[in-house]
Amino acid sequence: MNIFVFDIETIPDTDGGRRLYGLNSLDDRNVANVMFHKRRQQTGDSEFLRLHLQRVAAISVVLRSRDTFKVWSLGAPDAGEKEIVQRFFDGLERYTPTLVTWNGTNFDLPVLHYRALLHGISAPRYWETGDEDQSFRWNNYISRYHWRHTDLMDVLAGFSPRANAPLDEIATLLGFPGKMGMSGDKVWDAWLEGDIAGIRNYCETDVLNTYLVYLRFQLMRGRLHSEEYERECELVRDSLRQENKPHLDEFLAAWRGTGSP
């Protein structure tokens, strides 16, 4: 079984903002300011843009396959959005993994739908619901209640939005590091400053938190016994040590310091 945990970071789609609002004379920063202003007018206070107006800045993934554990961000730091999104769907075509997210149903996947539509990206395996492959009829990526995409936030809340919880708080409660480096509302500022590495590093620590919560969920479900759970956690620790990257070392040090299982 291949497990593919992912998280995305987004910024305003300033090219789209120019087209929608006739802002061809403005630079990206000012186009985004107009978009934020229009959103505040719609909501009363929130600048959080509607999903079709968000552009993917980074996709980070954890792949757990056989005896392998790997965490990385798709594409090179200077890769364009189309390449990053294409790589994501190519991974689904290659591995047909179980997708795991935190709030992927309501955020990450709809954003990727709109961006794939914009860039003309083909993703037949992702959209399969049983017409070509019968095994997808009762377990596909699209249906909310199927396991091929496991949205941990949705599942743990019993599919009730009122019971949703932030990943940072759940991870911290379970003894994992939680948010590190920055937060989602700081990604646009980091992008404008050219700190693509910082965005990718932050996204990778987020996806690590998601994977560790998933392991605990699998323990709760009885899909992992306590000894298996401990071995999986140790595999993550060993893999992070071998990467020898500062942000992963920081994550590992914070995890050790929590006294978690």
N, C-alpha and C positions, 0 to 999 in steps of 0.2 A: 504494500500500500504506500503510495506517494502522498505525503502531506505537504501542501503548499500554502504557507501562511503569508499574507501580504498586507501592506499598508501603503497608502499614497499620501503625498503632500501636494497641495495645490496652491496656485497663485491666480490672480485675476487674469482672465483671457482678454488682454488689452486689444488684441487684433479684433476680436469679436466686438468689444466695446466701441472701437472706432467705427465698425460697419453699422452697428445698431444705432449709434447716437450721433453719427456724422462728426467725429472728433479727429479728423485726419491731421490737423495742425498741431495736436498735442503729443507730448512724449508719453512713455508708458506710465510714469509716476502720476502725471496729471490725468491721464485717461482713467487710471484706477481710482483716483480721488473722485472723479465724476461718477463712476460706477458705485463707489461706496456711498456717495451722497444720495444718489437715486434710490439705493437700497434702504437707507435710513428713512427716506420719505415714504417708502412702502411699508416699512415695519414699525416705524416710530422710534427705534433706537438701535437695532442690530445692523451691522455692516456686512454680515455673512451673506455672500452672494449666492444667488440661486445656482443650482448645480450645473446648468448648461452654460454658465458664464465663468466656470472655473477651468483652469488649464493645469495639466499634470506637470509638476516640477520634479517629482521623484517617485519611484516605486521601489520599495524594499521588500525582500522576501526571505523567508526561511524555507528551505527544502529539506525535508526528512525523508530519506529514501534508503531502504535496507539498513546498512550500517553507517550511512552517511548523514551528517548534519552540516548544513552550510547556511550562512546568512550573508547577503550582499544586496547591492542596489543595481537595478537593471541598467545596462548601457554604461558608456563612459560618462564622466561628469559633464562633458560638452555635448552629449547626445541630444538630438532634437526630440520633441514630444512624440512625434510619430514613431520614431524608432523605439522609444521606451515602451509605448503602448503596444506596438507590434510584438516586441519581445515578450511581453506579458502573455498575450494570446498565443504566441508560438509555443510558450512553455506548456500551456494547457493542451495544445495539439499534440505535443510530444509525450507528455507524461500522463494525461487524463487524471490529474491528482484530485484529492479532496481539498477544496479551498477552505481556508479558515480565516475569518476576519473578526474585527470588533467594529460593529456598525457598518459592515460592508453592504448590507441590504439597502440601507437608506442613504449611504454616502459613496463609498469607494466604487462600487459596481455601477451605479447610475452615472457617475462622472465618467467612468471608462466607456460606458455605452455611448454617451454623447461625443466623446473624443474619438472613438473608433468610427463613429458615423461621420464626423467631420473629416477625418483623414482617409476615409475609404478603406478601412482595415477589415479584412476577412477573418472571421472567427467561427467557422462552422461547428467545431467541437463544443465550444461554449454554448452556442444556441441550440444544440441538439436536444430534442425532447422526446425522442422515440420514433420519429418518422424514418430515419435511416439506421439507427442502432436501438434495438428493442430494450437493451439494458438501461437506456436513459429514460424509458417511459415512466418508471416509478422512482427514479433517482437521478435528477439532473441539476444543473447549476441555476436554473431560473426559478424553480418552485421554492417558495419560502420555507416549506416544511420538509424538504428533503435534506439528506445529510451530505450530498456531494458538495454543497456549499454550506458550511456551518458558521453562521453568524453568532458568535458567542454572546454578544450583548443581547441579541434578540432571543436566543434560546434560554439563557439564564433568567431573563425577565419574564419568561413564560409567554413571549410574544405580546406583552403588554407594554406599550410605550411609557406608561406611568411608572413602571418598575425598572426602567433603564438606569444603568449606572456608568460612570466614567471609567475607562480602562485604567487611568492613573490611580484612582482610588481602590479599585478591586485588586490591581497588582500590588499596591502597597500593603493592603490589608492581608494579602497572602504571603507577604514577606519578600516580594520581588522588588527590584529597584524603582519601578514606576518611571515617570517622565524624567528625562535627562537632556541637558544641553539647551533646549528651548521649548517653546510650546507652539501649537498650530497657528496662533494669531501673530506669531513673530516671523513666520516663514517668508512673507512678502518683504519685510524689511531686510531679512537676510539675503533674499534674492537680489534686491536692488543694490546691496553692498557687494554682490558677487560671491557670497559665501555658499556656493553650491555644495561644497564638501560638508559644511555644517548641517545643511538641510538633510543630506543623505545619511549622515551619521545619526542625526536625531531620529530619522525614519527607521533606521536599522534597530535602534534601541527600543523603539515602539513595537516593532514586529517581534523582537525577542520577548518583550513582556507578554504579547499576545500568545506566543507559542507556549510560554511557561504556564499561563492561565489555562491554555488548552490541555496541557499535560495534567493539570490538577482536575480539570473537567473529565478527562478520560479516566482518571482514578476514581472520581465520584460515580461515573457511569459503570464502573466495573470492567472497562476495557483494558485497564492496566491494574495489575496487582501492586502492592506497595513496593516490592522489590524491583519490579519492572519500572515503576515510576522513579525510584532512586537511580536506576541505571540510566534512564533517559536524561535525568537532570545532570548526572555526571558526564554523559556524552556531550551535553551542551557546554558544560564547564571546560572539558578537555578541548573541545573545538575552539572555544573563544581564546583559550591560552595559546593555542597553536597559531591563531591569526596574528597575534602580536600587534594589534592596532590600538592606539591610545583610547578611543571611545569604547571599544569592546573590553579593554582592560579595566576601564573605569566602571563599566557595567558589572563586570565580574567582581570587582572589589566591593561595589555597593551591595551586590547580592550576598556575598560572603558576610558582609557586616550586618545583615538583617537577622541572622540566626534562623533563616527559613529552612525547611526540610531539605 
